[in-house]
Amino acid sequence: MTAHHPDLLPNLPTLALPFRRRGGIGCAVHHRPVLSSTNTFLAGLARRGAPTGTVVLADHQTAGRGKYDRRWVSRPGESLLASVLLRPSRPLADLAQVTLVIAVAAAEAIARTTGLAPQIKWPNDLMVEGRKLSGILCEMVMTPEGDLDHIIAGIGINLAQARTDFPPELQAIATSISAETGRKVDRFELFTALIDRLDYRLSEWERLGFEPARHAWSVRSCTLGRPVILAAPHAPRQGIAEALGPDGALCLRDADGTLHSVIFGEIPLVATQATL
Ligand SMILES: O=C(O)CCCC[C@@H]1SC[C@@H]2NC(=O)N[C@@H]21
């Protein structure tokens, strides 16, 4: 038997998608039963000139990727796994805001379809009762001239896992929609809501800037007003997360009273639980 790379499998029949949009997010939707990673597959489409708003949805990933080169593992059908191609026209200095805007849209889609009220842990993890429900991986591709070519935003939402389905080291810090609500969520209803909210929030950001999403992010935040330990790429920092700045940076006041503006980094899940 020949082994095929999942991204090269022929276009197998899959469930029909409930909609097709004329423009904006979801203008083209590629749905595959199995891919290595929706981000990787969409990167190939982007190189071949796919338009902004193109979406890839997979039922299963064999090599899902998380932030900081971690793996994003899920069993077939138990997660929503999607990536969106963006070619925004905002200035380079605004691009770190994209991932925050997407977190707001994903939280709103989950709230709309499940009744849950996901909170956002800076910058873009969606949390319920201190456990991670969803992760977002934004990958930026620049031109040789240093301009933005495109962004691929990958979104994974845990749908159907029982707590004990997660690996032992994640059981205390991960959750799913079923584990929180006791009900199954319709994956395509959630996907449709996600496309809707992404379309709304991203076009709002393009037209009006970051302020509306900054407000929505701050209202849903479980980071602001709390002591946090940041695993920032260059220097780990501790302090009180005071605000999300107008540029999208986290404003962190350290023990000396100095205010730091942090664009990149993360609050490790375990530290968050221990600290907050
Ligand atoms: O580490 C994180 O929190 C980000 C996880 C992002 C996972 C999603 S699943 C769909 C898309 N494809 C990938 O390979 N990763 C993202």
The ligand as an SDF file (V2000), in Angstrom:
LIG
                    3D

 16 17  0  0  0  0  0  0  0  0999 V2000
   -1.0790   26.8110   20.9150 O   0  0  0  0  0  0  0  0  0  0  0  0
   -2.2040   27.3200   20.7110 C   0  0  0  0  0  0  0  0  0  0  0  0
   -2.9160   27.6980   21.6330 O   0  0  0  0  0  0  0  0  0  0  0  0
   -2.6830   27.5060   19.3040 C   0  0  0  0  0  0  0  0  0  0  0  0
   -3.3540   26.2650   18.7790 C   0  0  0  0  0  0  0  0  0  0  0  0
   -3.8910   26.4270   17.3810 C   0  0  0  0  0  0  0  0  0  0  0  0
   -4.4490   25.1390   16.8400 C   0  0  0  0  0  0  0  0  0  0  0  0
   -5.1470   25.3350   15.5310 C   0  0  0  0  0  0  0  0  0  0  0  0
   -6.0780   23.9140   15.0560 S   0  0  0  0  0  0  0  0  0  0  0  0
   -6.3420   24.6010   13.4740 C   0  0  0  0  0  0  0  0  0  0  0  0
   -5.0430   25.2670   13.0600 C   0  0  0  0  0  0  0  0  0  0  0  0
   -4.1570   24.3170   12.4230 N   0  0  0  0  0  0  0  0  0  0  0  0
   -3.0640   24.0830   13.1450 C   0  0  0  0  0  0  0  0  0  0  0  0
   -2.1510   23.2950   12.8430 O   0  0  0  0  0  0  0  0  0  0  0  0
   -3.0810   24.8250   14.2650 N   0  0  0  0  0  0  0  0  0  0  0  0
   -4.2630   25.6550   14.3240 C   0  0  0  0  0  0  0  0  0  0  0  0
  1  2  2  0
  2  3  1  0
  2  4  1  0
  4  5  1  0
  5  6  1  0
  6  7  1  0
  7  8  1  0
  8  9  1  0
  8 16  1  0
  9 10  1  0
 10 11  1  0
 11 12  1  0
 11 16  1  0
 12 13  1  0
 13 14  2  0
 13 15  1  0
 15 16  1  0
M  END
$$$$
